[in-house]
């Protein structure tokens, strides 16, 4: 079987996308004290695009949009192989 004939099969394999809003570090003590309505500051500006992560690597940048009554993403940039290695 040639590699070319495997492509349709590979294209149907599901992958999990994770959207990263931002990151922070906190102690276990602070984590255990969190309660409803607490706010956690993240390292990302509200105007920055979000990271779309596939397989532990940033695959694309996106922005949040509303479609009907659901939250969705609009891809603003798809990163190349070199970009995904240094993004994050």
Buried (B, 14 or more C-beta within 10 A) or exposed (E): EEEEEEEEEEEEEEEEEEEEEBEEEEEEEEEEEEEEEEEEEEEBEEEEBBBBBEEEBBBBBBEEEEEEEEEEBEEEEEBEEEBBEEBE
